[in-house]
Amino acid sequence: MPLPDTMYCAQQINIPPQLPDILKNFTKAAIRTQPKDLLLWSAAYFRALSEGECLPVKDRLEMNVATQKTDTGLTPGLLKILNKQLSPMKTCRKEEVEKKWKGLCLPMDQFEALLSLGGFSSDIDWMGFFALGCSALGGTLLSSLKFACEILTEDEEGGPARIPFNTFVKLYTYLAHVDGDMPQDHINNFLSSLQAQVNKQNGMIQVSNFYVSRK
């Protein structure tokens, strides 16, 4: 006597009605994100989907930034994904950050370098790690802050890339201290030079403000 679940024809296979849309969205996400390791990224994608988490998907297809020597490292689009996934926690377990990092197929030597630079151990202050990620993209302090503004802003792409000034202060101060060569009075003077422009913009700062002030 055959078992009750024996399949006799393809018509007996139950296909959820949502499957075509799931596969369509997955395909679009893969094209936009262009993961180096499709299988690794796919596992992260469907795990996030099943758990109702932020998906590891870029907003759009992007070109590599000029500071990259290869196409395997961190990009603004990938750092933006990490920020969406991890910033709500503010302080993250190293294992959680590492899991998200691996899900985006990013190189572990770069991850370890950022951990070492920030002196992070089991717990990671996300804003600090994010700032170091921007530094890896930008190379210089102001370029790093430019990336931070463009990633964090709620303005439309191509807009002024405004962020709250208190967020800018945290990022600038953190990176300046990591650099180690910038005196505190220099940090204070630079931030003070921006205050008048910030007051005119209701506590916000945009990329052009601090580039003009620096000059």
C-alpha atoms as an extended CHARMM CRD file, in Angstrom:
* protein
*
       215  EXT
         1         1  MET       CA              0.0000000000        0.0000000000        0.0000000000  PROA      1               0.0000000000
         2         2  PRO       CA              1.5460000000        3.3580000000       -1.0080000000  PROA      2               0.0000000000
         3         3  LEU       CA              2.3280000000        5.9720000000        1.5990000000  PROA      3               0.0000000000
         4         4  PRO       CA             -0.2380000000        8.8080000000        1.8830000000  PROA      4               0.0000000000
         5         5  ASP       CA              2.2900000000       11.4360000000        0.7530000000  PROA      5               0.0000000000
         6         6  THR       CA              3.3550000000        9.5890000000       -2.3990000000  PROA      6               0.0000000000
         7         7  MET       CA              3.4220000000       11.9170000000       -5.4050000000  PROA      7               0.0000000000
         8         8  TYR       CA              1.8850000000       10.6460000000       -8.6290000000  PROA      8               0.0000000000
         9         9  CYS       CA              2.0420000000       13.8320000000      -10.7310000000  PROA      9               0.0000000000
        10        10  ALA       CA              3.2930000000       17.4150000000      -10.7020000000  PROA      10              0.0000000000
        11        11  GLN       CA             -0.2390000000       18.7190000000      -10.0820000000  PROA      11              0.0000000000
        12        12  GLN       CA             -0.0350000000       17.3220000000       -6.5390000000  PROA      12              0.0000000000
        13        13  ILE       CA              2.8080000000       19.6990000000       -5.6090000000  PROA      13              0.0000000000
        14        14  ASN       CA              1.4180000000       22.6440000000       -3.6880000000  PROA      14              0.0000000000
        15        15  ILE       CA              2.9970000000       25.9120000000       -4.8390000000  PROA      15              0.0000000000
        16        16  PRO       CA              2.2690000000       28.8890000000       -2.5700000000  PROA      16              0.0000000000
        17        17  PRO       CA              0.6220000000       31.7240000000       -4.5220000000  PROA      17              0.0000000000
        18        18  GLN       CA              3.1960000000       34.1830000000       -3.1030000000  PROA      18              0.0000000000
        19        19  LEU       CA              6.1600000000       32.3070000000       -4.6190000000  PROA      19              0.0000000000
        20        20  PRO       CA              6.2520000000       34.1040000000       -8.0110000000  PROA      20              0.0000000000
        21        21  ASP       CA              6.3780000000       37.5190000000       -6.3120000000  PROA      21              0.0000000000
        22        22  ILE       CA              9.0000000000       36.3120000000       -3.8240000000  PROA      22              0.0000000000
        23        23  LEU       CA             11.2350000000       35.0560000000       -6.6320000000  PROA      23              0.0000000000
        24        24  LYS       CA             10.6580000000       38.2030000000       -8.6880000000  PROA      24              0.0000000000
        25        25  ASN       CA             11.6490000000       40.4670000000       -5.7800000000  PROA      25              0.0000000000
        26        26  PHE       CA             14.6480000000       38.2670000000       -5.0220000000  PROA      26              0.0000000000
        27        27  THR       CA             15.8630000000       38.4780000000       -8.6230000000  PROA      27              0.0000000000
        28        28  LYS       CA             15.5310000000       42.2670000000       -8.6810000000  PROA      28              0.0000000000
        29        29  ALA       CA             17.3580000000       42.5130000000       -5.3520000000  PROA      29              0.0000000000
        30        30  ALA       CA             20.2150000000       40.3260000000       -6.5950000000  PROA      30              0.0000000000
        31        31  ILE       CA             20.6030000000       42.4270000000       -9.7410000000  PROA      31              0.0000000000
        32        32  ARG       CA             20.7080000000       45.6700000000       -7.7420000000  PROA      32              0.0000000000
        33        33  THR       CA             23.0720000000       44.3590000000       -5.0900000000  PROA      33              0.0000000000
        34        34  GLN       CA             25.4230000000       42.3080000000       -7.3120000000  PROA      34              0.0000000000
        35        35  PRO       CA             26.7490000000       40.1160000000       -4.4460000000  PROA      35              0.0000000000
        36        36  LYS       CA             30.1610000000       38.5440000000       -4.9250000000  PROA      36              0.0000000000
        37        37  ASP       CA             28.9120000000       35.2160000000       -3.5270000000  PROA      37              0.0000000000
        38        38  LEU       CA             25.3220000000       34.6920000000       -4.6540000000  PROA      38              0.0000000000
        39        39  LEU       CA             24.7210000000       31.6220000000       -2.4780000000  PROA      39              0.0000000000
        40        40  LEU       CA             26.0140000000       33.2930000000        0.6880000000  PROA      40              0.0000000000
        41        41  TRP       CA             24.0340000000       36.4470000000        0.0130000000  PROA      41              0.0000000000
        42        42  SER       CA             20.8920000000       34.4740000000       -0.8690000000  PROA      42              0.0000000000
        43        43  ALA       CA             21.0330000000       32.6920000000        2.4880000000  PROA      43              0.0000000000
        44        44  ALA       CA             21.2570000000       36.0720000000        4.2440000000  PROA      44              0.0000000000
        45        45  TYR       CA             18.4330000000       37.4520000000        2.0850000000  PROA      45              0.0000000000
        46        46  PHE       CA             15.9460000000       34.6730000000        2.7960000000  PROA      46              0.0000000000
        47        47  ARG       CA             16.9250000000       34.5000000000        6.4750000000  PROA      47              0.0000000000
        48        48  ALA       CA             16.1700000000       38.2130000000        6.8310000000  PROA      48              0.0000000000
        49        49  LEU       CA             12.9500000000       37.7950000000        4.8470000000  PROA      49              0.0000000000
        50        50  SER       CA             11.7420000000       34.9420000000        7.0510000000  PROA      50              0.0000000000
        51        51  GLU       CA             12.5730000000       36.8330000000       10.2550000000  PROA      51              0.0000000000
        52        52  GLY       CA             11.0510000000       40.1290000000        9.1070000000  PROA      52              0.0000000000
        53        53  GLU       CA             14.3880000000       41.9370000000        9.2190000000  PROA      53              0.0000000000
        54        54  CYS       CA             15.8510000000       44.5960000000        6.9290000000  PROA      54              0.0000000000
        55        55  LEU       CA             16.9010000000       42.8840000000        3.7070000000  PROA      55              0.0000000000
        56        56  PRO       CA             20.5610000000       43.0090000000        2.5420000000  PROA      56              0.0000000000
        57        57  VAL       CA             19.6100000000       44.8640000000       -0.6260000000  PROA      57              0.0000000000
        58        58  LYS       CA             21.0650000000       48.0280000000       -2.1500000000  PROA      58              0.0000000000
        59        59  ASP       CA             18.7320000000       50.8680000000       -3.0850000000  PROA      59              0.0000000000
        60        60  ARG       CA             20.2390000000       50.8890000000       -6.5500000000  PROA      60              0.0000000000
        61        61  LEU       CA             23.0810000000       49.4630000000       -8.6120000000  PROA      61              0.0000000000
        62        62  GLU       CA             26.3060000000       51.3310000000       -7.8640000000  PROA      62              0.0000000000
        63        63  MET       CA             29.7780000000       51.7070000000       -9.2630000000  PROA      63              0.0000000000
        64        64  ASN       CA             32.8420000000       51.1120000000       -7.0890000000  PROA      64              0.0000000000
        65        65  VAL       CA             34.1740000000       54.1810000000       -5.3140000000  PROA      65              0.0000000000
        66        66  ALA       CA             37.4630000000       55.6110000000       -6.5170000000  PROA      66              0.0000000000
        67        67  THR       CA             39.3650000000       54.6200000000       -3.3700000000  PROA      67              0.0000000000
        68        68  GLN       CA             38.7540000000       50.9110000000       -3.9540000000  PROA      68              0.0000000000
        69        69  LYS       CA             41.4540000000       48.8060000000       -5.5820000000  PROA      69              0.0000000000
        70        70  THR       CA             39.0790000000       45.8760000000       -6.1090000000  PROA      70              0.0000000000
        71        71  ASP       CA             35.3320000000       45.3280000000       -6.2620000000  PROA      71              0.0000000000
        72        72  THR       CA             35.2360000000       43.1430000000       -3.1500000000  PROA      72              0.0000000000
        73        73  GLY       CA             35.3740000000       45.7770000000       -0.3970000000  PROA      73              0.0000000000
        74        74  LEU       CA             32.9500000000       48.0750000000        1.3310000000  PROA      74              0.0000000000
        75        75  THR       CA             30.9230000000       50.4980000000       -0.8130000000  PROA      75              0.0000000000
        76        76  PRO       CA             28.5270000000       53.3150000000        0.1570000000  PROA      76              0.0000000000
        77        77  GLY       CA             25.5810000000       51.1360000000       -0.8530000000  PROA      77              0.0000000000
        78        78  LEU       CA             26.7350000000       48.2200000000        1.3120000000  PROA      78              0.0000000000
        79        79  LEU       CA             27.4890000000       50.4720000000        4.2780000000  PROA      79              0.0000000000
        80        80  LYS       CA             24.0160000000       51.9550000000        3.9210000000  PROA      80              0.0000000000
        81        81  ILE       CA             22.5290000000       48.4490000000        4.1570000000  PROA      81              0.0000000000
        82        82  LEU       CA             24.5500000000       47.7110000000        7.2990000000  PROA      82              0.0000000000
        83        83  ASN       CA             23.4110000000       50.9900000000        8.8230000000  PROA      83              0.0000000000
        84        84  LYS       CA             19.7510000000       50.1800000000        8.1480000000  PROA      84              0.0000000000
        85        85  GLN       CA             20.1970000000       46.7310000000        9.6750000000  PROA      85              0.0000000000
        86        86  LEU       CA             22.2390000000       47.6530000000       12.7410000000  PROA      86              0.0000000000
        87        87  SER       CA             21.7170000000       51.3200000000       13.6710000000  PROA      87              0.0000000000
        88        88  PRO       CA             18.4380000000       50.6630000000       15.5500000000  PROA      88              0.0000000000
        89        89  MET       CA             20.4420000000       48.6240000000       18.0960000000  PROA      89              0.0000000000
        90        90  LYS       CA             22.9790000000       51.4240000000       18.7480000000  PROA      90              0.0000000000
        91        91  THR       CA             25.2520000000       48.9300000000       20.5690000000  PROA      91              0.0000000000
        92        92  CYS       CA             25.6350000000       45.6090000000       18.7390000000  PROA      92              0.0000000000
        93        93  ARG       CA             27.1700000000       42.2860000000       19.5760000000  PROA      93              0.0000000000
        94        94  LYS       CA             30.2650000000       41.5800000000       17.5190000000  PROA      94              0.0000000000
        95        95  GLU       CA             28.6860000000       38.3210000000       16.3180000000  PROA      95              0.0000000000
        96        96  GLU       CA             25.6530000000       40.1630000000       14.9410000000  PROA      96              0.0000000000
        97        97  VAL       CA             27.7440000000       42.7080000000       13.0350000000  PROA      97              0.0000000000
        98        98  GLU       CA             29.9270000000       39.9160000000       11.6930000000  PROA      98              0.0000000000
        99        99  LYS       CA             26.8650000000       37.9570000000       10.5250000000  PROA      99              0.0000000000
       100       100  LYS       CA             25.5140000000       40.9520000000        8.6100000000  PROA      100             0.0000000000
       101       101  TRP       CA             28.9780000000       41.6850000000        7.2110000000  PROA      101             0.0000000000
       102       102  LYS       CA             29.3810000000       38.1240000000        5.9350000000  PROA      102             0.0000000000
       103       103  GLY       CA             25.8500000000       38.1950000000        4.5000000000  PROA      103             0.0000000000
       104       104  LEU       CA             26.9790000000       41.0140000000        2.2080000000  PROA      104             0.0000000000
       105       105  CYS       CA             30.0120000000       38.9410000000        1.1300000000  PROA      105             0.0000000000
       106       106  LEU       CA             32.4490000000       41.5330000000        2.4720000000  PROA      106             0.0000000000
       107       107  PRO       CA             36.0730000000       40.5310000000        3.1830000000  PROA      107             0.0000000000
       108       108  MET       CA             36.7930000000       39.5160000000        6.7680000000  PROA      108             0.0000000000
       109       109  ASP       CA             40.2460000000       41.1240000000        6.7670000000  PROA      109             0.0000000000
       110       110  GLN       CA             38.5770000000       44.5050000000        6.2700000000  PROA      110             0.0000000000
       111       111  PHE       CA             36.1380000000       43.7460000000        9.1090000000  PROA      111             0.0000000000
       112       112  GLU       CA             38.9830000000       42.7800000000       11.4400000000  PROA      112             0.0000000000
       113       113  ALA       CA             40.8880000000       45.9290000000       10.4810000000  PROA      113             0.0000000000
       114       114  LEU       CA             37.9210000000       48.1320000000       11.4120000000  PROA      114             0.0000000000
       115       115  LEU       CA             37.4890000000       46.2940000000       14.7200000000  PROA      115             0.0000000000
       116       116  SER       CA             41.1650000000       46.7960000000       15.5140000000  PROA      116             0.0000000000
       117       117  LEU       CA             41.1440000000       50.4720000000       14.5380000000  PROA      117             0.0000000000
       118       118  GLY       CA             38.1420000000       51.1470000000       16.7530000000  PROA      118             0.0000000000
       119       119  GLY       CA             39.3820000000       49.0110000000       19.6330000000  PROA      119             0.0000000000
       120       120  PHE       CA             36.1000000000       47.0680000000       19.6180000000  PROA      120             0.0000000000
       121       121  SER       CA             35.7150000000       43.7520000000       21.4280000000  PROA      121             0.0000000000
       122       122  SER       CA             32.4830000000       41.8880000000       22.1760000000  PROA      122             0.0000000000
       123       123  ASP       CA             30.2390000000       44.9730000000       22.0310000000  PROA      123             0.0000000000
       124       124  ILE       CA             30.3810000000       47.4590000000       19.1640000000  PROA      124             0.0000000000
       125       125  ASP       CA             29.1510000000       51.0310000000       19.2520000000  PROA      125             0.0000000000
       126       126  TRP       CA             27.4460000000       51.1660000000       15.8810000000  PROA      126             0.0000000000
       127       127  MET       CA             27.9780000000       54.8780000000       15.2520000000  PROA      127             0.0000000000
       128       128  GLY       CA             31.7000000000       54.4360000000       15.8090000000  PROA      128             0.0000000000
       129       129  PHE       CA             31.9050000000       51.4300000000       13.5160000000  PROA      129             0.0000000000
       130       130  PHE       CA             29.8490000000       53.2920000000       10.9070000000  PROA      130             0.0000000000
       131       131  ALA       CA             32.2200000000       56.2720000000       11.1200000000  PROA      131             0.0000000000
       132       132  LEU       CA             35.2040000000       53.9860000000       10.5270000000  PROA      132             0.0000000000
       133       133  GLY       CA             33.3870000000       52.4480000000        7.5780000000  PROA      133             0.0000000000
       134       134  CYS       CA             32.9980000000       55.9310000000        6.0940000000  PROA      134             0.0000000000
       135       135  SER       CA             36.6890000000       56.5080000000        6.7260000000  PROA      135             0.0000000000
       136       136  ALA       CA             37.5090000000       53.3400000000        4.7880000000  PROA      136             0.0000000000
       137       137  LEU       CA             35.5490000000       54.7810000000        1.8780000000  PROA      137             0.0000000000
       138       138  GLY       CA             36.7440000000       58.3660000000        2.0650000000  PROA      138             0.0000000000
       139       139  GLY       CA             40.4120000000       58.2680000000        2.9790000000  PROA      139             0.0000000000
       140       140  THR       CA             40.3720000000       61.8270000000        4.3800000000  PROA      140             0.0000000000
       141       141  LEU       CA             38.3160000000       63.2080000000        7.2480000000  PROA      141             0.0000000000
       142       142  LEU       CA             36.1370000000       65.4870000000        5.1230000000  PROA      142             0.0000000000
       143       143  SER       CA             35.6200000000       62.8650000000        2.4400000000  PROA      143             0.0000000000
       144       144  SER       CA             34.5690000000       60.4170000000        5.1460000000  PROA      144             0.0000000000
       145       145  LEU       CA             32.0300000000       62.9170000000        6.4840000000  PROA      145             0.0000000000
       146       146  LYS       CA             30.7330000000       63.5030000000        2.9660000000  PROA      146             0.0000000000
       147       147  PHE       CA             30.0180000000       59.7910000000        2.6200000000  PROA      147             0.0000000000
       148       148  ALA       CA             28.3790000000       59.7820000000        6.0450000000  PROA      148             0.0000000000
       149       149  CYS       CA             26.0450000000       62.6300000000        5.0720000000  PROA      149             0.0000000000
       150       150  GLU       CA             25.1220000000       60.9950000000        1.7710000000  PROA      150             0.0000000000
       151       151  ILE       CA             24.3820000000       57.6650000000        3.4730000000  PROA      151             0.0000000000
       152       152  LEU       CA             22.4760000000       59.0290000000        6.4700000000  PROA      152             0.0000000000
       153       153  THR       CA             20.4890000000       61.7920000000        4.8020000000  PROA      153             0.0000000000
       154       154  GLU       CA             16.7700000000       61.5550000000        4.2200000000  PROA      154             0.0000000000
       155       155  ASP       CA             17.0430000000       63.9670000000        1.2770000000  PROA      155             0.0000000000
       156       156  GLU       CA             16.5030000000       62.6040000000       -2.2010000000  PROA      156             0.0000000000
       157       157  GLU       CA             19.5450000000       61.4910000000       -4.1580000000  PROA      157             0.0000000000
       158       158  GLY       CA             21.3720000000       64.4820000000       -5.6080000000  PROA      158             0.0000000000
       159       159  GLY       CA             19.9260000000       66.7710000000       -2.9350000000  PROA      159             0.0000000000
       160       160  PRO       CA             21.8290000000       68.7190000000       -0.2460000000  PROA      160             0.0000000000
       161       161  ALA       CA             22.4730000000       65.5420000000        1.8360000000  PROA      161             0.0000000000
       162       162  ARG       CA             21.5030000000       67.1290000000        5.1470000000  PROA      162             0.0000000000
       163       163  ILE       CA             21.8610000000       65.3670000000        8.4970000000  PROA      163             0.0000000000
       164       164  PRO       CA             21.2710000000       66.5640000000       12.0820000000  PROA      164             0.0000000000
       165       165  PHE       CA             24.1960000000       68.6150000000       13.3460000000  PROA      165             0.0000000000
       166       166  ASN       CA             24.4520000000       66.5930000000       16.5710000000  PROA      166             0.0000000000
       167       167  THR       CA             25.0110000000       63.4640000000       14.4530000000  PROA      167             0.0000000000
       168       168  PHE       CA             27.6780000000       65.2950000000       12.4580000000  PROA      168             0.0000000000
       169       169  VAL       CA             29.3890000000       66.3980000000       15.6830000000  PROA      169             0.0000000000
       170       170  LYS       CA             29.5610000000       62.7930000000       16.9540000000  PROA      170             0.0000000000
       171       171  LEU       CA             31.0050000000       61.5160000000       13.6820000000  PROA      171             0.0000000000
       172       172  TYR       CA             33.5130000000       64.3400000000       13.2670000000  PROA      172             0.0000000000
       173       173  THR       CA             34.6930000000       64.1750000000       16.8840000000  PROA      173             0.0000000000
       174       174  TYR       CA             35.0390000000       60.4010000000       16.8140000000  PROA      174             0.0000000000
       175       175  LEU       CA             37.0560000000       60.3340000000       13.5860000000  PROA      175             0.0000000000
       176       176  ALA       CA             39.2120000000       63.2580000000       14.7080000000  PROA      176             0.0000000000
       177       177  HSD       CA             40.0720000000       61.4080000000       17.9250000000  PROA      177             0.0000000000
       178       178  VAL       CA             40.8020000000       58.1840000000       16.0300000000  PROA      178             0.0000000000
       179       179  ASP       CA             43.1650000000       60.1670000000       13.8140000000  PROA      179             0.0000000000
       180       180  GLY       CA             44.9760000000       61.2100000000       16.9900000000  PROA      180             0.0000000000
       181       181  ASP       CA             46.7950000000       64.2130000000       15.5250000000  PROA      181             0.0000000000
       182       182  MET       CA             44.0480000000       66.8180000000       15.8310000000  PROA      182             0.0000000000
       183       183  PRO       CA             44.0770000000       69.0250000000       18.9600000000  PROA      183             0.0000000000
       184       184  GLN       CA             40.7760000000       69.4170000000       20.8110000000  PROA      184             0.0000000000
       185       185  ASP       CA             40.7570000000       73.1880000000       20.3140000000  PROA      185             0.0000000000
       186       186  HSD       CA             41.0000000000       72.6570000000       16.5560000000  PROA      186             0.0000000000
       187       187  ILE       CA             37.9870000000       70.3390000000       16.7150000000  PROA      187             0.0000000000
       188       188  ASN       CA             36.0360000000       72.8440000000       18.7950000000  PROA      188             0.0000000000
       189       189  ASN       CA             36.9210000000       75.7780000000       16.5270000000  PROA      189             0.0000000000
       190       190  PHE       CA             35.8610000000       73.9220000000       13.3980000000  PROA      190             0.0000000000
       191       191  LEU       CA             32.5090000000       72.8940000000       14.8830000000  PROA      191             0.0000000000
       192       192  SER       CA             31.9370000000       76.4380000000       16.1560000000  PROA      192             0.0000000000
       193       193  SER       CA             32.5820000000       77.8110000000       12.6700000000  PROA      193             0.0000000000
       194       194  LEU       CA             29.6140000000       75.7780000000       11.3980000000  PROA      194             0.0000000000
       195       195  GLN       CA             27.1410000000       76.8820000000       14.0510000000  PROA      195             0.0000000000
       196       196  ALA       CA             25.8120000000       79.9690000000       12.2610000000  PROA      196             0.0000000000
       197       197  GLN       CA             25.0150000000       77.9700000000        9.1270000000  PROA      197             0.0000000000
       198       198  VAL       CA             23.4260000000       75.2110000000       11.2190000000  PROA      198             0.0000000000
       199       199  ASN       CA             21.1960000000       77.7240000000       13.0030000000  PROA      199             0.0000000000
       200       200  LYS       CA             19.8820000000       78.9350000000        9.6400000000  PROA      200             0.0000000000
       201       201  GLN       CA             18.9860000000       75.3510000000        8.6950000000  PROA      201             0.0000000000
       202       202  ASN       CA             17.0940000000       74.3630000000       11.8480000000  PROA      202             0.0000000000
       203       203  GLY       CA             19.8450000000       72.2360000000       13.3390000000  PROA      203             0.0000000000
       204       204  MET       CA             20.8110000000       70.5080000000       10.0990000000  PROA      204             0.0000000000
       205       205  ILE       CA             24.0960000000       70.5290000000        8.2070000000  PROA      205             0.0000000000
       206       206  GLN       CA             24.8100000000       69.6960000000        4.5940000000  PROA      206             0.0000000000
       207       207  VAL       CA             27.9390000000       68.7260000000        2.7020000000  PROA      207             0.0000000000
       208       208  SER       CA             28.5650000000       72.1670000000        1.2000000000  PROA      208             0.0000000000
       209       209  ASN       CA             28.5170000000       73.8070000000        4.6560000000  PROA      209             0.0000000000
       210       210  PHE       CA             31.5590000000       72.1080000000        6.1000000000  PROA      210             0.0000000000
       211       211  TYR       CA             33.5280000000       72.1320000000        2.8470000000  PROA      211             0.0000000000
       212       212  VAL       CA             33.1230000000       75.9110000000        2.6160000000  PROA      212             0.0000000000
       213       213  SER       CA             33.9700000000       76.3720000000        6.3020000000  PROA      213             0.0000000000
       214       214  ARG       CA             37.0830000000       74.2460000000        6.0020000000  PROA      214             0.0000000000
       215       215  LYS       CA             38.3490000000       76.4270000000        3.2070000000  PROA      215             0.0000000000
